[in-house]
C-alpha cells in the first residue's frame, strides 16, 4: 500500500480549514442538543427552548450560528418560525458521532 496516497488525495488547506470550522460548530453541547432535537423534524424556537429547558434567546442565538453554517434551515409561517436540519448529512454526522462515542 502506498503510504503517500492520503497526502496525494488530501483536500487543499482552505477546505481543511472549512472542515475544522464545521467541526467547531459541532463542538458545542447546546448546538448538538438543538440539532438532535431537530433530527425528527422541524420545530418552532419556543418548543426547542421548552424541550431543552433553556431560554428562548439562548436557543435563538445558537440557531443563528447553526444557520450561518448551513446546518439548519428556517421556514416562516405567519409569525411562527420553524427550524429543521438542513439535510440528511447533518443527521448522519450526529448519528456517526454517537455511534463512535458508544463504542
C-alpha positions as CSV (number, residue, x, y, z in Angstrom):
1,X,0.0,0.0,0.0
2,X,1.3,3.4,-1.0
3,X,1.8,5.4,2.3
4,X,1.7,8.7,0.4
5,X,-1.7,8.1,-1.2
6,X,-3.6,10.0,1.6
7,X,-1.3,13.0,1.0
8,X,-2.0,12.9,-2.7
9,X,-5.7,12.9,-2.2
10,X,-5.9,15.3,0.7
11,X,-8.1,18.4,0.0
12,X,-6.3,21.7,-0.2
13,X,-5.7,23.7,3.0
14,X,-8.7,26.0,2.6
15,X,-11.1,23.1,2.5
16,X,-9.4,21.5,5.6
17,X,-9.8,24.8,7.5
18,X,-13.5,24.9,6.5
19,X,-13.9,21.4,7.7
20,X,-12.2,22.3,11.0
21,X,-14.6,25.2,11.4
22,X,-17.6,22.9,10.8
23,X,-16.4,20.6,13.5
24,X,-16.0,23.5,15.9
25,X,-19.8,24.2,15.4
26,X,-20.4,20.6,16.4
27,X,-18.2,21.1,19.4
28,X,-20.8,22.9,21.4
29,X,-23.2,20.8,23.5
30,X,-26.1,23.2,23.3
31,X,-25.9,23.2,19.5
32,X,-25.7,19.4,19.4
33,X,-28.8,19.2,21.7
34,X,-30.6,21.5,19.3
35,X,-29.6,19.5,16.2
36,X,-30.6,16.3,18.0
37,X,-34.0,17.8,18.8
38,X,-34.4,18.7,15.2
39,X,-33.4,15.2,13.9
40,X,-37.0,14.0,13.8
41,X,-38.3,17.1,12.0
42,X,-38.9,20.8,12.2
43,X,-39.7,22.6,15.4
44,X,-40.5,26.2,16.4
45,X,-38.0,28.1,18.6
46,X,-40.3,28.1,21.6
47,X,-40.8,24.3,21.5
48,X,-37.0,23.8,21.3
49,X,-36.4,26.1,24.2
50,X,-39.1,24.4,26.3
51,X,-37.9,20.9,25.4
52,X,-34.3,21.8,26.3
53,X,-35.3,23.8,29.4
54,X,-33.4,26.8,28.1
55,X,-34.1,30.5,27.4
56,X,-35.5,31.3,24.0
57,X,-32.8,33.9,23.5
58,X,-30.1,31.3,24.0
59,X,-31.7,28.9,21.6
60,X,-32.2,31.7,19.0
61,X,-28.5,32.7,19.3
62,X,-27.4,29.1,18.7
63,X,-29.8,28.6,15.9
64,X,-28.3,31.7,14.2
65,X,-24.9,30.1,14.4
66,X,-26.2,26.8,13.0
67,X,-28.0,28.6,10.2
68,X,-24.9,30.6,9.3
69,X,-23.0,27.3,9.0
70,X,-25.8,25.8,6.8
71,X,-26.7,23.1,9.4
72,X,-30.3,24.2,9.9
73,X,-32.8,25.9,7.6
74,X,-35.7,28.1,8.5
75,X,-39.3,28.3,7.4
76,X,-41.7,31.1,8.4
77,X,-45.4,30.5,8.8
78,X,-47.1,33.8,9.8
79,X,-45.3,34.9,13.0
80,X,-44.1,31.5,13.8
81,X,-40.5,30.4,12.7
82,X,-39.7,26.8,12.3
83,X,-36.2,25.3,12.1
84,X,-35.1,21.9,10.7
85,X,-31.8,20.2,9.9
86,X,-30.6,21.5,6.6
87,X,-30.2,17.9,5.1
88,X,-29.6,14.3,6.0
89,X,-25.9,14.8,6.1
90,X,-26.2,16.7,9.4
91,X,-28.3,13.9,10.9
92,X,-25.8,11.3,9.7
93,X,-22.8,13.3,11.3
94,X,-24.6,13.3,14.6
95,X,-25.5,9.6,14.4
96,X,-22.0,8.6,13.4
97,X,-20.6,10.7,16.3
98,X,-23.0,9.0,18.8
99,X,-22.0,5.5,17.4
100,X,-18.4,6.3,17.9
101,X,-18.9,7.5,21.5
102,X,-21.0,4.5,22.3
103,X,-18.3,2.0,21.0
